[in-house]
Amino acid sequence: MNPIERLLQNQSLIVLDGALATELEKRGCDLNDPLWSAKVLLEQPELIQQVHLDYFNAGADIAITASYQATVEGFAQRGLNKNQALELIKKSVRIAKDARDEYVQSGLKRINGWMPLVAGSVGPYGAYLADGSEYRGDYALSQQALMDFHRPRMSALIAAGADLLACETIPCLSEAQALLTLLGEFPEISAWFAFSAKDGQRICHGESIAECAHLLNSSPQVAAIGVNCTAPAHIPSLIGEIKKASAKPIVVYPNSGEVYDPNTNAWYGETSHTDFGLQAQVWLQSGATLLGGCCRTTPEHIREVSGWAGQITSGRK
């Protein structure tokens, strides 16, 4: 039984954390950098730990590590060798586990002896390119090349003790296939797969989310299927499409609904944590059982979700 299945035996929904990178920016980090949040692993790891802790305190059941854009190739461009890069990737897991330990030691431990989980983030190849292709999926790489790219990070996250993996912001079916095949090399671990989507039916490269769910449905290592870093308005429809092709738990953690302008490197629009919390209730009603936030969401957004979640599910603090 994978960690998601075990958790859902005790509670009817799971609350994920929210954005890491944009939260670090709010706390003074300059992430205008190809490494994005992985840069902070090098410079201010204590800030990452504090953000994880704030999400645990807000009611998150799972923390996602700061390894989304942490790759051997990316760190090599900063002069780090392979061993140094892998050590930083492992450090992302240790930071999240340290935050969990701090949370538990604070006396807010979940009942029945259960503790929050740590999911090792595996971002798409396009995140390493840092050119927006993680939202297009138009990079021309073979399945083998994609597997070779993802293997060192996946192995390091597992070796560091991640409870499961979060293969996230996947823009194309071919990368999902590569990650699924690679996952088979590590039979002791499970993962959720979350795609970036352009509308209520299609992922960013154009394949249907139902086709993606069908691909993943037969693997016992796939713990959940869903979408992230996608506009909240598309989420109910996407959940419905996934349900047509899979009975696995559905994970959704969209962005705040604000719009990013790459020309100005700025976000536009507004969203309140209350609005986000109300929308999350709709996602639950639509069939999702893992709920959280991506870009521009905050601990307050997660606290809003966990607040009403705690009223309808057992096994929570």
Contacts in CASP RR format, 6 or more apart in sequence:
PFRMAT RR
TARGET T0000
AUTHOR 0000-0000-0000
METHOD contacts of the structure
MODEL  1
MNPIERLLQNQSLIVLDGALATELEKRGCDLNDPLWSAKVLLEQPELIQQ
VHLDYFNAGADIAITASYQATVEGFAQRGLNKNQALELIKKSVRIAKDAR
DEYVQSGLKRINGWMPLVAGSVGPYGAYLADGSEYRGDYALSQQALMDFH
RPRMSALIAAGADLLACETIPCLSEAQALLTLLGEFPEISAWFAFSAKDG
QRICHGESIAECAHLLNSSPQVAAIGVNCTAPAHIPSLIGEIKKASAKPI
VVYPNSGEVYDPNTNAWYGETSHTDFGLQAQVWLQSGATLLGGCCRTTPE
HIREVSGWAGQITSGRK
2 164 0 8 1.000
2 190 0 8 1.000
2 221 0 8 1.000
2 223 0 8 1.000
3 117 0 8 1.000
3 163 0 8 1.000
3 164 0 8 1.000
3 190 0 8 1.000
3 223 0 8 1.000
4 14 0 8 1.000
4 164 0 8 1.000
4 190 0 8 1.000
4 192 0 8 1.000
4 223 0 8 1.000
4 224 0 8 1.000
4 249 0 8 1.000
4 290 0 8 1.000
5 223 0 8 1.000
5 249 0 8 1.000
7 14 0 8 1.000
7 61 0 8 1.000
7 114 0 8 1.000
7 117 0 8 1.000
8 14 0 8 1.000
8 249 0 8 1.000
8 289 0 8 1.000
10 112 0 8 1.000
10 114 0 8 1.000
10 314 0 8 1.000
10 315 0 8 1.000
11 313 0 8 1.000
11 314 0 8 1.000
11 315 0 8 1.000
11 316 0 8 1.000
12 289 0 8 1.000
12 312 0 8 1.000
12 313 0 8 1.000
12 314 0 8 1.000
13 284 0 8 1.000
13 288 0 8 1.000
13 289 0 8 1.000
13 290 0 8 1.000
13 291 0 8 1.000
13 309 0 8 1.000
13 312 0 8 1.000
13 313 0 8 1.000
14 61 0 8 1.000
14 62 0 8 1.000
14 289 0 8 1.000
14 290 0 8 1.000
14 291 0 8 1.000
15 59 0 8 1.000
15 60 0 8 1.000
15 61 0 8 1.000
15 62 0 8 1.000
15 291 0 8 1.000
15 292 0 8 1.000
15 302 0 8 1.000
15 305 0 8 1.000
15 306 0 8 1.000
15 309 0 8 1.000
16 60 0 8 1.000
16 61 0 8 1.000
16 62 0 8 1.000
16 64 0 8 1.000
16 251 0 8 1.000
16 253 0 8 1.000
16 290 0 8 1.000
16 291 0 8 1.000
16 292 0 8 1.000
16 293 0 8 1.000
16 302 0 8 1.000
17 52 0 8 1.000
17 55 0 8 1.000
17 56 0 8 1.000
17 58 0 8 1.000
17 60 0 8 1.000
17 62 0 8 1.000
17 63 0 8 1.000
17 64 0 8 1.000
17 292 0 8 1.000
17 293 0 8 1.000
17 302 0 8 1.000
18 55 0 8 1.000
18 60 0 8 1.000
18 64 0 8 1.000
18 253 0 8 1.000
18 292 0 8 1.000
18 293 0 8 1.000
18 294 0 8 1.000
18 297 0 8 1.000
18 298 0 8 1.000
18 299 0 8 1.000
18 301 0 8 1.000
18 302 0 8 1.000
19 255 0 8 1.000
19 256 0 8 1.000
19 293 0 8 1.000
19 294 0 8 1.000
19 295 0 8 1.000
19 296 0 8 1.000
19 297 0 8 1.000
19 298 0 8 1.000
20 37 0 8 1.000
20 48 0 8 1.000
20 51 0 8 1.000
20 64 0 8 1.000
20 66 0 8 1.000
20 68 0 8 1.000
21 31 0 8 1.000
21 36 0 8 1.000
21 37 0 8 1.000
21 68 0 8 1.000
21 295 0 8 1.000
22 267 0 8 1.000
22 295 0 8 1.000
22 296 0 8 1.000
22 297 0 8 1.000
23 51 0 8 1.000
23 54 0 8 1.000
23 298 0 8 1.000
23 299 0 8 1.000
24 31 0 8 1.000
24 37 0 8 1.000
24 40 0 8 1.000
24 47 0 8 1.000
24 48 0 8 1.000
24 51 0 8 1.000
25 31 0 8 1.000
26 298 0 8 1.000
27 47 0 8 1.000
27 50 0 8 1.000
27 51 0 8 1.000
29 39 0 8 1.000
29 40 0 8 1.000
29 43 0 8 1.000
29 44 0 8 1.000
29 47 0 8 1.000
31 37 0 8 1.000
31 39 0 8 1.000
31 40 0 8 1.000
32 265 0 8 1.000
33 39 0 8 1.000
34 69 0 8 1.000
34 74 0 8 1.000
34 77 0 8 1.000
34 130 0 8 1.000
35 42 0 8 1.000
35 69 0 8 1.000
35 70 0 8 1.000
35 74 0 8 1.000
35 75 0 8 1.000
35 78 0 8 1.000
36 68 0 8 1.000
36 69 0 8 1.000
36 127 0 8 1.000
36 130 0 8 1.000
37 48 0 8 1.000
37 66 0 8 1.000
37 68 0 8 1.000
37 69 0 8 1.000
38 66 0 8 1.000
38 67 0 8 1.000
38 68 0 8 1.000
38 69 0 8 1.000
38 70 0 8 1.000
38 71 0 8 1.000
38 74 0 8 1.000
38 75 0 8 1.000
38 88 0 8 1.000
38 92 0 8 1.000
40 47 0 8 1.000
40 48 0 8 1.000
40 66 0 8 1.000
41 48 0 8 1.000
41 66 0 8 1.000
41 70 0 8 1.000
41 88 0 8 1.000
41 91 0 8 1.000
41 92 0 8 1.000
41 95 0 8 1.000
42 78 0 8 1.000
42 88 0 8 1.000
45 91 0 8 1.000
45 95 0 8 1.000
48 66 0 8 1.000
48 92 0 8 1.000
48 95 0 8 1.000
49 95 0 8 1.000
49 96 0 8 1.000
49 98 0 8 1.000
49 99 0 8 1.000
49 102 0 8 1.000
50 99 0 8 1.000
52 63 0 8 1.000
52 95 0 8 1.000
52 96 0 8 1.000
52 99 0 8 1.000
52 100 0 8 1.000
53 99 0 8 1.000
53 102 0 8 1.000
53 103 0 8 1.000
54 299 0 8 1.000
55 63 0 8 1.000
55 299 0 8 1.000
55 302 0 8 1.000
56 63 0 8 1.000
56 99 0 8 1.000
56 100 0 8 1.000
56 103 0 8 1.000
56 108 0 8 1.000
56 116 0 8 1.000
57 103 0 8 1.000
57 106 0 8 1.000
57 108 0 8 1.000
57 299 0 8 1.000
58 299 0 8 1.000
58 300 0 8 1.000
58 302 0 8 1.000
58 303 0 8 1.000
58 306 0 8 1.000
59 302 0 8 1.000
59 303 0 8 1.000
59 306 0 8 1.000
59 307 0 8 1.000
59 316 0 8 1.000
59 317 0 8 1.000
60 116 0 8 1.000
60 292 0 8 1.000
60 302 0 8 1.000
60 306 0 8 1.000
61 116 0 8 1.000
61 117 0 8 1.000
62 116 0 8 1.000
62 117 0 8 1.000
62 118 0 8 1.000
62 119 0 8 1.000
62 290 0 8 1.000
63 96 0 8 1.000
63 99 0 8 1.000
63 100 0 8 1.000
63 116 0 8 1.000
63 117 0 8 1.000
63 118 0 8 1.000
63 119 0 8 1.000
64 96 0 8 1.000
64 119 0 8 1.000
64 120 0 8 1.000
64 121 0 8 1.000
64 166 0 8 1.000
64 168 0 8 1.000
65 92 0 8 1.000
65 93 0 8 1.000
65 95 0 8 1.000
65 96 0 8 1.000
65 118 0 8 1.000
65 119 0 8 1.000
65 120 0 8 1.000
65 121 0 8 1.000
65 157 0 8 1.000
65 162 0 8 1.000
66 92 0 8 1.000
66 95 0 8 1.000
66 96 0 8 1.000
66 121 0 8 1.000
67 89 0 8 1.000
67 92 0 8 1.000
67 93 0 8 1.000
67 120 0 8 1.000
67 121 0 8 1.000
67 122 0 8 1.000
67 123 0 8 1.000
67 153 0 8 1.000
67 157 0 8 1.000
68 121 0 8 1.000
68 122 0 8 1.000
68 123 0 8 1.000
68 127 0 8 1.000
68 168 0 8 1.000
68 169 0 8 1.000
69 123 0 8 1.000
69 127 0 8 1.000
69 128 0 8 1.000
69 130 0 8 1.000
70 85 0 8 1.000
70 88 0 8 1.000
70 89 0 8 1.000
70 92 0 8 1.000
70 153 0 8 1.000
71 85 0 8 1.000
71 89 0 8 1.000
71 128 0 8 1.000
71 149 0 8 1.000
71 152 0 8 1.000
71 153 0 8 1.000
72 82 0 8 1.000
72 85 0 8 1.000
72 86 0 8 1.000
72 152 0 8 1.000
72 153 0 8 1.000
73 128 0 8 1.000
73 149 0 8 1.000
74 85 0 8 1.000
74 128 0 8 1.000
75 84 0 8 1.000
75 85 0 8 1.000
75 88 0 8 1.000
76 82 0 8 1.000
76 85 0 8 1.000
80 88 0 8 1.000
82 152 0 8 1.000
85 152 0 8 1.000
86 152 0 8 1.000
86 156 0 8 1.000
89 152 0 8 1.000
89 153 0 8 1.000
89 156 0 8 1.000
89 157 0 8 1.000
89 160 0 8 1.000
90 156 0 8 1.000
90 157 0 8 1.000
90 159 0 8 1.000
90 160 0 8 1.000
91 160 0 8 1.000
92 120 0 8 1.000
92 121 0 8 1.000
92 157 0 8 1.000
92 160 0 8 1.000
93 118 0 8 1.000
93 120 0 8 1.000
93 157 0 8 1.000
93 160 0 8 1.000
93 161 0 8 1.000
93 162 0 8 1.000
94 160 0 8 1.000
96 118 0 8 1.000
96 120 0 8 1.000
97 118 0 8 1.000
97 161 0 8 1.000
100 115 0 8 1.000
100 116 0 8 1.000
100 118 0 8 1.000
103 109 0 8 1.000
103 116 0 8 1.000
104 115 0 8 1.000
108 317 0 8 1.000
109 115 0 8 1.000
109 317 0 8 1.000
110 116 0 8 1.000
110 315 0 8 1.000
110 316 0 8 1.000
110 317 0 8 1.000
111 315 0 8 1.000
111 316 0 8 1.000
111 317 0 8 1.000
112 315 0 8 1.000
114 315 0 8 1.000
117 163 0 8 1.000
117 164 0 8 1.000
118 161 0 8 1.000
118 162 0 8 1.000
118 163 0 8 1.000
119 162 0 8 1.000
119 163 0 8 1.000
119 164 0 8 1.000
119 165 0 8 1.000
119 166 0 8 1.000
119 192 0 8 1.000
120 157 0 8 1.000
120 162 0 8 1.000
120 164 0 8 1.000
120 165 0 8 1.000
120 166 0 8 1.000
121 157 0 8 1.000
121 165 0 8 1.000
121 166 0 8 1.000
121 168 0 8 1.000
122 150 0 8 1.000
122 153 0 8 1.000
122 154 0 8 1.000
122 157 0 8 1.000
122 165 0 8 1.000
122 166 0 8 1.000
122 167 0 8 1.000
122 168 0 8 1.000
122 179 0 8 1.000
122 191 0 8 1.000
123 134 0 8 1.000
123 167 0 8 1.000
123 168 0 8 1.000
123 169 0 8 1.000
123 170 0 8 1.000
124 134 0 8 1.000
124 137 0 8 1.000
124 168 0 8 1.000
124 169 0 8 1.000
124 170 0 8 1.000
124 171 0 8 1.000
124 175 0 8 1.000
125 133 0 8 1.000
125 134 0 8 1.000
125 139 0 8 1.000
125 141 0 8 1.000
125 146 0 8 1.000
125 149 0 8 1.000
125 150 0 8 1.000
125 175 0 8 1.000
126 132 0 8 1.000
126 133 0 8 1.000
126 134 0 8 1.000
126 137 0 8 1.000
126 139 0 8 1.000
126 171 0 8 1.000
127 134 0 8 1.000
127 169 0 8 1.000
128 149 0 8 1.000
129 139 0 8 1.000
132 262 0 8 1.000
133 139 0 8 1.000
133 171 0 8 1.000
134 169 0 8 1.000
134 171 0 8 1.000
134 196 0 8 1.000
135 169 0 8 1.000
135 171 0 8 1.000
135 196 0 8 1.000
135 204 0 8 1.000
135 229 0 8 1.000
136 171 0 8 1.000
136 204 0 8 1.000
136 205 0 8 1.000
137 171 0 8 1.000
137 172 0 8 1.000
137 175 0 8 1.000
137 204 0 8 1.000
137 205 0 8 1.000
138 172 0 8 1.000
138 205 0 8 1.000
141 149 0 8 1.000
143 174 0 8 1.000
143 177 0 8 1.000
143 178 0 8 1.000
143 181 0 8 1.000
146 174 0 8 1.000
146 175 0 8 1.000
146 178 0 8 1.000
146 179 0 8 1.000
147 178 0 8 1.000
147 179 0 8 1.000
147 181 0 8 1.000
147 182 0 8 1.000
150 178 0 8 1.000
150 179 0 8 1.000
150 182 0 8 1.000
151 182 0 8 1.000
151 185 0 8 1.000
154 165 0 8 1.000
154 182 0 8 1.000
154 183 0 8 1.000
154 186 0 8 1.000
155 186 0 8 1.000
157 165 0 8 1.000
158 165 0 8 1.000
158 186 0 8 1.000
158 188 0 8 1.000
158 189 0 8 1.000
162 189 0 8 1.000
164 189 0 8 1.000
164 190 0 8 1.000
164 191 0 8 1.000
164 192 0 8 1.000
164 223 0 8 1.000
165 183 0 8 1.000
165 189 0 8 1.000
165 190 0 8 1.000
165 191 0 8 1.000
165 192 0 8 1.000
166 191 0 8 1.000
166 192 0 8 1.000
166 194 0 8 1.000
167 176 0 8 1.000
167 179 0 8 1.000
167 183 0 8 1.000
167 191 0 8 1.000
167 192 0 8 1.000
167 193 0 8 1.000
167 194 0 8 1.000
168 192 0 8 1.000
168 193 0 8 1.000
168 194 0 8 1.000
168 228 0 8 1.000
168 229 0 8 1.000
169 194 0 8 1.000
169 195 0 8 1.000
169 196 0 8 1.000
169 228 0 8 1.000
169 229 0 8 1.000
169 294 0 8 1.000
170 176 0 8 1.000
170 179 0 8 1.000
170 193 0 8 1.000
170 194 0 8 1.000
170 195 0 8 1.000
170 196 0 8 1.000
170 203 0 8 1.000
170 212 0 8 1.000
171 195 0 8 1.000
171 196 0 8 1.000
171 203 0 8 1.000
171 204 0 8 1.000
171 205 0 8 1.000
172 203 0 8 1.000
172 204 0 8 1.000
172 205 0 8 1.000
172 206 0 8 1.000
172 207 0 8 1.000
173 203 0 8 1.000
173 205 0 8 1.000
173 207 0 8 1.000
173 211 0 8 1.000
173 212 0 8 1.000
173 215 0 8 1.000
176 193 0 8 1.000
176 195 0 8 1.000
176 212 0 8 1.000
176 215 0 8 1.000
176 216 0 8 1.000
177 215 0 8 1.000
179 191 0 8 1.000
179 193 0 8 1.000
180 193 0 8 1.000
180 215 0 8 1.000
180 216 0 8 1.000
180 219 0 8 1.000
180 222 0 8 1.000
183 189 0 8 1.000
183 191 0 8 1.000
183 219 0 8 1.000
183 221 0 8 1.000
183 222 0 8 1.000
184 221 0 8 1.000
187 221 0 8 1.000
189 221 0 8 1.000
190 221 0 8 1.000
190 222 0 8 1.000
190 223 0 8 1.000
191 221 0 8 1.000
191 222 0 8 1.000
191 223 0 8 1.000
192 222 0 8 1.000
192 223 0 8 1.000
192 224 0 8 1.000
192 225 0 8 1.000
192 226 0 8 1.000
192 251 0 8 1.000
192 290 0 8 1.000
193 212 0 8 1.000
193 216 0 8 1.000
193 222 0 8 1.000
193 224 0 8 1.000
193 225 0 8 1.000
193 226 0 8 1.000
194 225 0 8 1.000
194 226 0 8 1.000
194 227 0 8 1.000
194 228 0 8 1.000
194 251 0 8 1.000
194 252 0 8 1.000
194 253 0 8 1.000
195 203 0 8 1.000
195 204 0 8 1.000
195 209 0 8 1.000
195 212 0 8 1.000
195 226 0 8 1.000
195 227 0 8 1.000
195 228 0 8 1.000
196 203 0 8 1.000
196 204 0 8 1.000
196 227 0 8 1.000
196 228 0 8 1.000
196 229 0 8 1.000
196 230 0 8 1.000
197 203 0 8 1.000
197 204 0 8 1.000
197 209 0 8 1.000
197 227 0 8 1.000
197 230 0 8 1.000
197 234 0 8 1.000
197 238 0 8 1.000
198 204 0 8 1.000
198 206 0 8 1.000
199 234 0 8 1.000
199 237 0 8 1.000
200 209 0 8 1.000
200 234 0 8 1.000
200 237 0 8 1.000
200 238 0 8 1.000
200 241 0 8 1.000
201 208 0 8 1.000
201 209 0 8 1.000
201 210 0 8 1.000
201 237 0 8 1.000
201 238 0 8 1.000
201 241 0 8 1.000
202 208 0 8 1.000
202 209 0 8 1.000
203 209 0 8 1.000
203 212 0 8 1.000
203 227 0 8 1.000
208 241 0 8 1.000
209 226 0 8 1.000
209 227 0 8 1.000
209 238 0 8 1.000
209 241 0 8 1.000
209 242 0 8 1.000
210 241 0 8 1.000
210 242 0 8 1.000
210 244 0 8 1.000
210 245 0 8 1.000
211 245 0 8 1.000
212 225 0 8 1.000
213 225 0 8 1.000
213 226 0 8 1.000
213 241 0 8 1.000
213 242 0 8 1.000
213 244 0 8 1.000
213 245 0 8 1.000
213 246 0 8 1.000
213 248 0 8 1.000
214 245 0 8 1.000
214 246 0 8 1.000
216 222 0 8 1.000
216 225 0 8 1.000
216 246 0 8 1.000
216 248 0 8 1.000
217 225 0 8 1.000
217 245 0 8 1.000
217 246 0 8 1.000
217 247 0 8 1.000
217 248 0 8 1.000
222 248 0 8 1.000
223 248 0 8 1.000
223 249 0 8 1.000
224 248 0 8 1.000
224 249 0 8 1.000
224 250 0 8 1.000
224 251 0 8 1.000
224 289 0 8 1.000
224 290 0 8 1.000
225 242 0 8 1.000
225 246 0 8 1.000
225 248 0 8 1.000
225 249 0 8 1.000
225 250 0 8 1.000
225 251 0 8 1.000
226 238 0 8 1.000
226 239 0 8 1.000
226 242 0 8 1.000
226 250 0 8 1.000
226 251 0 8 1.000
226 252 0 8 1.000
226 288 0 8 1.000
227 234 0 8 1.000
227 235 0 8 1.000
227 238 0 8 1.000
227 251 0 8 1.000
227 252 0 8 1.000
227 254 0 8 1.000
228 251 0 8 1.000
228 252 0 8 1.000
228 253 0 8 1.000
228 254 0 8 1.000
228 293 0 8 1.000
228 294 0 8 1.000
229 253 0 8 1.000
229 254 0 8 1.000
229 255 0 8 1.000
229 294 0 8 1.000
229 295 0 8 1.000
230 238 0 8 1.000
230 254 0 8 1.000
230 255 0 8 1.000
230 294 0 8 1.000
231 254 0 8 1.000
231 255 0 8 1.000
231 257 0 8 1.000
232 254 0 8 1.000
232 255 0 8 1.000
232 256 0 8 1.000
232 257 0 8 1.000
232 276 0 8 1.000
232 279 0 8 1.000
233 257 0 8 1.000
234 254 0 8 1.000
235 252 0 8 1.000
235 254 0 8 1.000
235 279 0 8 1.000
235 282 0 8 1.000
235 283 0 8 1.000
235 286 0 8 1.000
235 288 0 8 1.000
236 282 0 8 1.000
236 283 0 8 1.000
236 286 0 8 1.000
238 252 0 8 1.000
239 250 0 8 1.000
239 252 0 8 1.000
239 283 0 8 1.000
239 286 0 8 1.000
239 287 0 8 1.000
239 288 0 8 1.000
240 286 0 8 1.000
240 287 0 8 1.000
242 250 0 8 1.000
243 250 0 8 1.000
243 287 0 8 1.000
249 289 0 8 1.000
249 290 0 8 1.000
250 287 0 8 1.000
250 288 0 8 1.000
250 289 0 8 1.000
250 290 0 8 1.000
251 288 0 8 1.000
251 289 0 8 1.000
251 290 0 8 1.000
252 283 0 8 1.000
252 288 0 8 1.000
252 290 0 8 1.000
252 291 0 8 1.000
252 292 0 8 1.000
253 290 0 8 1.000
253 291 0 8 1.000
253 292 0 8 1.000
253 293 0 8 1.000
253 294 0 8 1.000
253 297 0 8 1.000
254 293 0 8 1.000
254 294 0 8 1.000
255 293 0 8 1.000
255 294 0 8 1.000
255 295 0 8 1.000
255 296 0 8 1.000
255 297 0 8 1.000
256 271 0 8 1.000
256 276 0 8 1.000
256 293 0 8 1.000
256 295 0 8 1.000
256 296 0 8 1.000
256 297 0 8 1.000
256 301 0 8 1.000
257 269 0 8 1.000
257 271 0 8 1.000
257 296 0 8 1.000
258 267 0 8 1.000
258 268 0 8 1.000
258 269 0 8 1.000
258 270 0 8 1.000
258 271 0 8 1.000
258 295 0 8 1.000
258 296 0 8 1.000
259 267 0 8 1.000
259 268 0 8 1.000
259 269 0 8 1.000
260 266 0 8 1.000
260 267 0 8 1.000
260 268 0 8 1.000
260 295 0 8 1.000
261 267 0 8 1.000
261 268 0 8 1.000
267 295 0 8 1.000
267 296 0 8 1.000
271 296 0 8 1.000
273 298 0 8 1.000
273 300 0 8 1.000
273 301 0 8 1.000
273 303 0 8 1.000
273 304 0 8 1.000
274 304 0 8 1.000
276 293 0 8 1.000
276 297 0 8 1.000
276 301 0 8 1.000
276 304 0 8 1.000
276 305 0 8 1.000
277 301 0 8 1.000
277 304 0 8 1.000
277 305 0 8 1.000
277 308 0 8 1.000
280 291 0 8 1.000
280 292 0 8 1.000
280 304 0 8 1.000
280 305 0 8 1.000
281 308 0 8 1.000
283 291 0 8 1.000
284 291 0 8 1.000
291 305 0 8 1.000
291 309 0 8 1.000
292 301 0 8 1.000
292 302 0 8 1.000
292 305 0 8 1.000
293 301 0 8 1.000
293 302 0 8 1.000
306 316 0 8 1.000
309 316 0 8 1.000
310 316 0 8 1.000
END
